[in-house]
């Protein structure tokens, strides 16, 4: 016999010996299990046979066997689903107990499913509306420096944009023949008035003198400039134009040597001591916003710093491209931190009534200007800006008086199962000895943060399931009771697993 054959025979003998050892170990383990089971079930030791009886009762309590994916499958014996080949699960009499929309569960089943409930509460719904926008110039604080008479710009003292000017600072030196002629008229009228010593002629000369002064004032000269001309006694062909307000030059529309006509725009000055924060609000959030609501804002350039203002105006027109509406907040800016063009993120903490509209109780009983809603006073009066009579905030529709003190019925958002147009909530039945849960179809109002406003279907104090409701709904489907997917009960919609045909 060759060496190779002897080697193979030796390997085969070793394998047979190991196999016999494994078989002996398996048989020994099997016999140990039989003995242990006999002892546990009370064979010869007087142990009660009650567990075996309980198993028999549980088996007898099985109504049918079904598939968790296809509850319409009902078979009298365990096995596999004929559609998806999943193992069937038993439907016991405990699942079938309760009313047609109720599911009874044992205490252990409730603990195993981790079912948690909270009571339905009544209160004011609060929601945070998040907006974004940017800082812009206050349109009411913009001033255009224009030429009041035709002429030539001899010198521009402000020769680039961004310069901060104060009220009364010189801006432009203008050459104007028309102004020169008007100054000559003033000087002649003054000399003529001095030559008169009373009577009608003196009064007439004085009237002419005042008229020439008024003409120069209408041509853009200040009172001090007119007085200086009188004291100097000579006319000048150049006149300096001064700034009518403090601010920053944001536009420069002329250069030196340029000829201008009456009304030509030379500069645009913006007073940045107050700015507008213009935010974009989506149309779905408009009901949650109102005049006077407090707005908390932050800007990218100043991380960690918070600015607080109030909504002063909501535009009445929707932008059809962005589907947003401009919301304006007037912000004081004496320190100059807010600069036009800065990006702003804002949050409005809104309180809602039962219909989802902003209550806005801060303006209840206040008086507001129809033209300038940011002007709010405690009593009747006139607007500080335009002089119009103030009206009650309730008359302008700013405050919803009828619903201002109504409280909504609120449930956590996790308690609601949404499917299409329907909303299902599972309520703990209080009149049963063992835990039971009932499915309710509810009518929802607006969502307020982590809660929903419930308009119909629940009562204050009822306990709703906030955790484990999907498991309860699955059990309802298996027991062919009304559920989220089957509002009338019975077979749930079939699942298509790509088999390529219809399954009976």
PLY file of the C-alpha trace (Angstrom):
ply
format ascii 1.0
element vertex 504
property float x
property float y
property float z
element edge 503
property int vertex1
property int vertex2
end_header
0.00 0.00 0.00
1.33 3.41 -0.95
2.10 6.16 1.54
-0.69 8.38 0.14
-3.41 5.75 0.77
-2.19 5.16 4.31
-2.29 8.90 5.00
-5.90 9.18 3.77
-6.99 6.20 5.89
-5.42 7.74 8.97
-7.24 11.07 8.35
-10.53 9.20 7.89
-10.11 7.31 11.15
-9.36 10.53 13.03
-12.51 12.17 11.59
-14.70 9.14 12.58
-13.34 9.25 16.10
-14.11 12.99 16.43
-17.62 12.45 15.01
-18.36 9.75 17.59
-17.24 12.15 20.34
-19.57 14.90 19.08
-22.49 12.45 18.85
-21.89 11.30 22.40
-21.84 14.91 23.60
-25.10 15.73 21.76
-26.89 12.68 23.15
-25.71 13.49 26.63
-27.00 17.07 26.30
-30.32 15.78 24.98
-30.76 13.37 27.90
-29.85 16.16 30.33
-32.55 18.35 28.81
-35.16 15.61 29.15
-34.33 15.06 32.79
-34.32 18.80 33.51
-37.69 19.24 31.78
-39.14 16.33 33.71
-38.01 17.87 36.97
-39.31 21.33 36.08
-42.74 20.00 35.11
-42.96 18.15 38.41
-42.35 14.55 37.37
-42.26 12.66 40.70
-41.54 15.77 42.82
-45.11 16.99 43.33
-44.57 20.14 41.30
-47.85 21.59 39.96
-48.79 20.86 36.33
-50.38 24.37 36.02
-47.95 25.69 33.36
-48.93 22.90 31.01
-52.59 23.71 31.59
-51.91 27.39 30.89
-50.20 26.51 27.61
-53.20 24.45 26.65
-55.58 27.29 27.52
-53.49 29.80 25.54
-53.49 27.52 22.53
-57.21 27.11 22.84
-57.63 30.92 23.01
-56.15 31.44 19.55
-58.91 32.57 17.19
-56.90 32.37 13.98
-53.45 32.90 12.53
-52.67 35.94 10.41
-49.82 37.87 8.78
-48.62 41.15 10.26
-48.12 42.50 6.72
-51.38 41.10 5.29
-54.04 41.07 8.03
-56.66 39.84 5.54
-54.95 36.43 5.66
-56.80 34.25 8.23
-55.75 30.61 8.65
-56.80 28.08 11.33
-53.26 26.76 11.82
-49.76 28.29 12.13
-47.54 28.47 9.12
-46.31 31.00 6.60
-48.14 33.79 4.80
-49.11 32.66 1.29
-48.32 36.16 -0.02
-45.04 37.24 1.57
-44.03 33.97 3.32
-43.61 35.63 6.71
-44.35 33.53 9.80
-47.99 33.86 10.85
-48.86 35.26 14.27
-51.76 34.18 16.50
-54.87 36.30 17.03
-56.10 35.48 20.52
-59.40 36.17 22.20
-57.71 38.92 24.24
-57.10 40.88 21.03
-60.71 40.39 19.97
-62.07 41.63 23.27
-63.58 45.06 23.85
-65.85 47.12 21.63
-65.61 47.37 17.85
-63.13 50.23 18.13
-61.40 49.14 21.31
-58.38 46.99 22.07
-57.90 45.30 25.42
-54.39 44.63 26.66
-52.96 43.07 29.80
-50.76 45.08 32.11
-47.73 43.12 30.96
-48.61 43.74 27.30
-48.91 47.47 27.97
-45.49 47.47 29.63
-43.97 45.39 26.84
-45.34 47.78 24.18
-44.06 50.77 26.22
-47.43 52.51 25.98
-47.46 55.98 27.51
-50.42 58.35 27.87
-50.89 62.00 28.80
-54.11 63.90 29.53
-55.64 66.28 27.01
-55.17 69.82 28.28
-56.78 73.16 27.59
-54.55 76.20 27.17
-53.19 78.86 24.84
-51.32 77.50 21.85
-47.84 78.93 21.38
-45.76 78.66 18.24
-42.43 80.08 17.11
-42.41 81.64 13.66
-38.92 81.78 12.18
-38.18 84.51 9.63
-35.21 85.83 7.75
-34.49 89.15 6.08
-32.03 92.01 6.07
-31.41 95.50 7.41
-32.56 98.33 5.16
-32.64 102.13 5.22
-35.53 103.81 6.97
-37.39 105.33 4.03
-38.73 108.14 6.23
-35.18 109.23 7.04
-33.80 109.61 3.52
-33.06 113.10 2.15
-32.11 114.18 -1.37
-29.82 117.19 -1.74
-30.94 118.95 -4.93
-30.16 122.18 -6.72
-32.82 124.86 -6.12
-31.55 127.00 -9.00
-29.72 126.34 -12.29
-25.95 126.66 -12.11
-22.55 124.98 -12.15
-21.02 122.88 -9.37
-17.80 124.74 -8.62
-16.79 122.48 -5.73
-18.00 119.30 -4.03
-16.93 119.21 -0.40
-18.28 115.63 -0.12
-16.57 113.91 -3.01
-17.29 110.21 -2.28
-20.09 108.11 -0.80
-20.06 106.77 2.75
-19.04 110.04 4.40
-20.94 110.86 7.59
-22.21 114.43 7.65
-23.97 116.44 10.31
-26.81 118.86 9.92
-25.43 122.21 8.72
-22.20 120.83 7.18
-21.26 122.37 3.83
-21.79 120.10 0.83
-21.56 122.03 -2.44
-20.33 125.38 -3.72
-22.65 126.45 -6.57
-22.19 129.18 -9.17
-25.56 130.59 -10.23
-26.28 133.81 -12.17
-29.88 133.65 -10.95
-28.76 133.74 -7.34
-26.39 136.58 -8.13
-29.28 138.63 -9.58
-31.46 137.90 -6.56
-28.71 139.11 -4.22
-28.40 142.34 -6.18
-32.13 142.87 -5.84
-31.82 142.44 -2.08
-29.03 144.94 -1.78
-30.86 147.54 -3.91
-34.05 147.10 -1.91
-32.07 147.53 1.29
-30.41 150.77 0.08
-33.77 152.13 -1.07
-35.42 151.29 2.25
-32.73 153.16 4.17
-33.40 156.31 2.12
-37.02 156.48 3.17
-37.97 158.21 6.43
-41.50 157.10 7.13
-44.84 157.36 5.43
-46.22 155.16 2.67
-42.96 155.09 0.71
-41.06 153.71 3.72
-43.63 151.00 4.29
-43.53 150.04 0.62
-39.72 149.88 0.62
-39.77 147.68 3.69
-42.26 145.33 2.00
-40.08 145.07 -1.08
-37.05 144.33 1.10
-38.82 141.47 2.88
-39.97 140.09 -0.47
-36.39 139.95 -1.80
-35.31 138.15 1.38
-38.10 135.62 0.93
-37.06 135.09 -2.69
-33.53 134.21 -1.63
-34.88 131.86 1.03
-37.00 130.10 -1.59
-33.91 129.74 -3.77
-32.25 127.68 -1.03
-30.29 130.21 1.04
-30.47 130.02 4.81
-31.39 132.94 7.08
-27.77 133.26 8.16
-26.60 133.43 4.54
-29.10 136.18 3.74
-28.00 138.11 6.81
-24.36 137.72 5.78
-25.13 139.18 2.33
-26.78 142.20 3.95
-23.85 142.76 6.26
-21.29 142.30 3.49
-23.11 144.65 1.13
-21.92 142.87 -2.01
-23.36 140.03 -4.03
-21.44 136.80 -4.62
-21.66 134.62 -7.69
-21.04 131.52 -5.60
-23.28 130.10 -2.90
-22.66 127.20 -0.51
-25.36 124.52 -0.03
-25.55 123.01 3.48
-26.83 119.63 4.68
-30.44 119.72 5.95
-29.94 116.65 8.19
-27.33 114.37 9.71
-26.58 111.00 8.17
-24.45 109.07 5.73
-24.07 109.97 2.06
-25.25 106.83 0.27
-25.44 108.23 -3.28
-23.39 110.86 -5.13
-24.93 111.85 -8.45
-22.73 114.72 -9.61
-19.12 115.72 -10.19
-17.32 119.05 -10.01
-17.86 121.32 -13.00
-21.18 119.74 -13.84
-24.06 122.02 -14.83
-27.29 121.33 -12.97
-30.85 122.52 -13.43
-33.54 123.16 -10.85
-34.30 119.90 -9.06
-31.17 118.03 -10.13
-30.24 115.43 -7.51
-26.71 115.88 -6.14
-26.59 113.64 -3.02
-28.78 111.21 -1.08
-28.30 111.20 2.69
-29.62 108.45 5.00
-30.09 108.93 8.72
-28.95 105.59 10.21
-29.90 106.38 13.80
-32.97 104.25 13.08
-33.18 101.46 10.50
-35.74 99.03 9.16
-35.41 95.27 9.49
-37.44 93.83 6.62
-38.30 90.14 7.04
-39.86 87.66 4.61
-42.88 85.76 5.97
-44.37 82.83 4.08
-48.09 83.04 3.40
-48.69 80.01 5.64
-47.35 82.02 8.61
-49.35 85.21 8.06
-52.16 84.23 10.44
-49.57 83.87 13.19
-48.17 87.38 12.80
-49.64 90.70 13.87
-48.78 94.32 14.58
-46.94 94.92 17.83
-45.63 91.38 18.29
-42.18 91.17 19.84
-39.42 90.00 17.49
-36.11 88.56 18.66
-33.36 89.01 16.06
-29.73 88.12 15.50
-27.31 89.13 12.75
-24.48 87.17 11.19
-21.97 89.97 11.79
-22.62 90.10 15.57
-22.78 86.51 16.84
-24.25 86.13 20.30
-25.87 89.58 20.34
-29.66 89.74 20.44
-31.84 92.62 19.17
-35.46 92.99 20.18
-38.10 94.99 18.30
-41.78 94.95 17.42
-43.60 94.44 14.15
-44.55 97.88 12.84
-45.97 97.04 9.43
-47.08 94.03 7.36
-47.32 94.65 3.63
-50.80 94.02 2.18
-49.42 92.53 -1.07
-47.95 89.04 -1.58
-44.89 88.52 -3.76
-46.07 85.97 -6.30
-42.56 84.75 -7.11
-41.35 84.07 -3.58
-44.82 83.56 -2.02
-43.78 85.81 0.85
-44.93 89.04 2.47
-42.62 91.75 3.80
-42.78 92.28 7.56
-41.12 95.43 8.89
-39.54 96.07 12.27
-38.37 99.59 13.23
-35.09 99.37 15.12
-33.19 102.13 16.93
-29.55 102.19 15.84
-27.87 104.98 17.76
-24.65 102.97 18.14
-24.55 102.17 14.41
-24.15 98.40 14.86
-26.90 97.55 12.40
-25.80 98.34 8.87
-28.06 98.22 5.80
-27.59 94.97 3.93
-26.85 92.81 6.97
-28.56 89.40 7.00
-30.99 88.91 9.90
-32.59 85.84 11.47
-35.68 86.44 13.58
-38.10 84.54 15.80
-41.63 85.62 16.69
-43.23 83.90 19.69
-46.91 83.94 18.74
-49.95 83.03 20.82
-52.82 81.55 18.79
-56.56 81.31 19.24
-58.58 78.18 18.40
-58.58 79.15 14.70
-54.81 79.62 14.49
-54.85 83.43 14.37
-52.47 85.57 16.38
-54.16 86.88 19.53
-51.85 89.90 19.84
-53.27 90.96 23.19
-50.47 93.51 23.76
-52.35 96.09 21.65
-55.79 95.53 23.20
-57.30 98.91 24.08
-54.50 100.88 22.41
-54.87 103.69 19.86
-53.06 103.33 16.51
-52.51 105.55 13.48
-54.01 104.08 10.25
-51.18 105.57 8.17
-48.35 104.76 10.58
-49.24 101.62 12.60
-45.99 101.91 14.51
-47.45 104.97 16.29
-49.26 103.46 19.30
-50.67 105.45 22.21
-52.59 104.68 25.37
-55.37 107.17 24.62
-57.02 108.99 21.73
-55.06 111.71 19.98
-53.25 112.54 16.76
-50.39 110.83 14.97
-46.99 112.37 15.66
-45.96 111.78 12.04
-48.92 112.75 9.86
-51.38 114.31 12.29
-54.26 111.88 11.56
-56.70 110.95 14.31
-55.77 107.71 16.06
-58.25 104.82 16.07
-58.74 101.81 18.33
-56.56 98.80 17.48
-59.69 96.61 17.53
-61.26 98.72 14.76
-58.19 98.17 12.55
-58.41 94.40 13.02
-55.05 94.29 14.77
-56.47 92.60 17.89
-58.86 89.64 17.75
-61.02 90.53 20.74
-63.60 87.73 20.42
-60.99 84.96 20.74
-58.39 86.74 22.81
-59.28 84.84 26.03
-60.39 81.51 24.52
-58.18 78.52 25.24
-57.60 75.69 22.82
-57.77 71.94 23.37
-54.19 70.68 22.96
-52.59 67.26 22.46
-48.93 66.36 21.82
-48.07 65.96 18.16
-46.80 62.41 18.84
-50.34 61.37 19.81
-51.71 62.02 16.32
-51.51 59.46 13.51
-51.93 61.25 10.20
-52.97 59.51 7.02
-54.20 61.59 4.10
-57.10 63.72 5.29
-57.72 61.70 8.45
-56.19 62.05 11.91
-56.41 59.22 14.46
-55.79 59.42 18.21
-55.89 56.45 20.59
-57.62 57.21 23.89
-57.37 55.16 27.07
-60.81 53.85 28.05
-61.43 54.70 31.68
-64.45 52.45 32.33
-62.69 49.07 31.96
-60.93 46.96 34.62
-57.99 46.05 32.40
-56.26 48.53 30.07
-58.22 49.24 26.90
-57.65 51.76 24.15
-60.10 53.25 21.68
-59.34 54.81 18.31
-60.85 58.25 17.68
-60.95 60.23 14.47
-60.35 63.89 15.37
-60.52 67.21 13.56
-57.26 69.12 13.94
-56.64 72.83 13.97
-53.22 74.40 13.44
-50.03 72.83 14.70
-48.42 74.85 17.47
-44.85 73.68 17.96
-44.94 70.17 19.47
-48.72 70.26 19.93
-51.87 70.19 17.83
-55.03 72.17 18.40
-57.98 69.75 18.44
-61.26 71.18 17.18
-63.41 68.08 17.51
-63.22 64.50 18.81
-61.64 64.83 22.27
-62.49 66.22 25.68
-60.32 67.84 28.31
-58.80 65.33 30.75
-58.98 62.28 28.50
-55.74 60.33 28.30
-54.27 59.93 24.82
-51.48 57.57 23.81
-48.26 59.43 22.96
-45.96 56.41 22.74
-46.87 52.96 21.50
-49.82 54.14 19.40
-48.37 52.59 16.25
-48.20 49.22 18.01
-51.80 49.57 19.14
-52.83 50.50 15.62
-51.03 47.44 14.24
-52.91 45.21 16.69
-56.16 46.86 15.61
-55.35 46.04 11.98
-54.50 42.44 12.81
-57.78 42.02 14.67
-59.67 43.50 11.66
-60.91 46.48 13.69
-61.04 50.10 12.46
-57.51 51.49 12.32
-55.41 54.16 10.69
-55.26 52.32 7.33
-58.72 50.73 7.55
-61.27 53.28 8.77
-64.14 50.80 8.49
-62.21 47.79 9.82
-61.86 44.46 8.07
-59.06 43.74 5.65
-56.35 46.35 5.39
-55.04 47.48 2.01
-52.78 44.88 0.43
-49.04 45.45 0.09
-47.44 44.91 -3.28
-44.08 43.17 -2.88
-43.27 43.17 -6.56
-44.67 39.72 -7.29
-45.90 40.89 -10.66
-49.53 39.83 -10.17
-52.56 40.06 -7.91
-52.77 37.74 -4.95
-56.08 36.38 -3.75
0 1
1 2
2 3
3 4
4 5
5 6
6 7
7 8
8 9
9 10
10 11
11 12
12 13
13 14
14 15
15 16
16 17
17 18
18 19
19 20
20 21
21 22
22 23
23 24
24 25
25 26
26 27
27 28
28 29
29 30
30 31
31 32
32 33
33 34
34 35
35 36
36 37
37 38
38 39
39 40
40 41
41 42
42 43
43 44
44 45
45 46
46 47
47 48
48 49
49 50
50 51
51 52
52 53
53 54
54 55
55 56
56 57
57 58
58 59
59 60
60 61
61 62
62 63
63 64
64 65
65 66
66 67
67 68
68 69
69 70
70 71
71 72
72 73
73 74
74 75
75 76
76 77
77 78
78 79
79 80
80 81
81 82
82 83
83 84
84 85
85 86
86 87
87 88
88 89
89 90
90 91
91 92
92 93
93 94
94 95
95 96
96 97
97 98
98 99
99 100
100 101
101 102
102 103
103 104
104 105
105 106
106 107
107 108
108 109
109 110
110 111
111 112
112 113
113 114
114 115
115 116
116 117
117 118
118 119
119 120
120 121
121 122
122 123
123 124
124 125
125 126
126 127
127 128
128 129
129 130
130 131
131 132
132 133
133 134
134 135
135 136
136 137
137 138
138 139
139 140
140 141
141 142
142 143
143 144
144 145
145 146
146 147
147 148
148 149
149 150
150 151
151 152
152 153
153 154
154 155
155 156
156 157
157 158
158 159
159 160
160 161
161 162
162 163
163 164
164 165
165 166
166 167
167 168
168 169
169 170
170 171
171 172
172 173
173 174
174 175
175 176
176 177
177 178
178 179
179 180
180 181
181 182
182 183
183 184
184 185
185 186
186 187
187 188
188 189
189 190
190 191
191 192
192 193
193 194
194 195
195 196
196 197
197 198
198 199
199 200
200 201
201 202
202 203
203 204
204 205
205 206
206 207
207 208
208 209
209 210
210 211
211 212
212 213
213 214
214 215
215 216
216 217
217 218
218 219
219 220
220 221
221 222
222 223
223 224
224 225
225 226
226 227
227 228
228 229
229 230
230 231
231 232
232 233
233 234
234 235
235 236
236 237
237 238
238 239
239 240
240 241
241 242
242 243
243 244
244 245
245 246
246 247
247 248
248 249
249 250
250 251
251 252
252 253
253 254
254 255
255 256
256 257
257 258
258 259
259 260
260 261
261 262
262 263
263 264
264 265
265 266
266 267
267 268
268 269
269 270
270 271
271 272
272 273
273 274
274 275
275 276
276 277
277 278
278 279
279 280
280 281
281 282
282 283
283 284
284 285
285 286
286 287
287 288
288 289
289 290
290 291
291 292
292 293
293 294
294 295
295 296
296 297
297 298
298 299
299 300
300 301
301 302
302 303
303 304
304 305
305 306
306 307
307 308
308 309
309 310
310 311
311 312
312 313
313 314
314 315
315 316
316 317
317 318
318 319
319 320
320 321
321 322
322 323
323 324
324 325
325 326
326 327
327 328
328 329
329 330
330 331
331 332
332 333
333 334
334 335
335 336
336 337
337 338
338 339
339 340
340 341
341 342
342 343
343 344
344 345
345 346
346 347
347 348
348 349
349 350
350 351
351 352
352 353
353 354
354 355
355 356
356 357
357 358
358 359
359 360
360 361
361 362
362 363
363 364
364 365
365 366
366 367
367 368
368 369
369 370
370 371
371 372
372 373
373 374
374 375
375 376
376 377
377 378
378 379
379 380
380 381
381 382
382 383
383 384
384 385
385 386
386 387
387 388
388 389
389 390
390 391
391 392
392 393
393 394
394 395
395 396
396 397
397 398
398 399
399 400
400 401
401 402
402 403
403 404
404 405
405 406
406 407
407 408
408 409
409 410
410 411
411 412
412 413
413 414
414 415
415 416
416 417
417 418
418 419
419 420
420 421
421 422
422 423
423 424
424 425
425 426
426 427
427 428
428 429
429 430
430 431
431 432
432 433
433 434
434 435
435 436
436 437
437 438
438 439
439 440
440 441
441 442
442 443
443 444
444 445
445 446
446 447
447 448
448 449
449 450
450 451
451 452
452 453
453 454
454 455
455 456
456 457
457 458
458 459
459 460
460 461
461 462
462 463
463 464
464 465
465 466
466 467
467 468
468 469
469 470
470 471
471 472
472 473
473 474
474 475
475 476
476 477
477 478
478 479
479 480
480 481
481 482
482 483
483 484
484 485
485 486
486 487
487 488
488 489
489 490
490 491
491 492
492 493
493 494
494 495
495 496
496 497
497 498
498 499
499 500
500 501
501 502
502 503
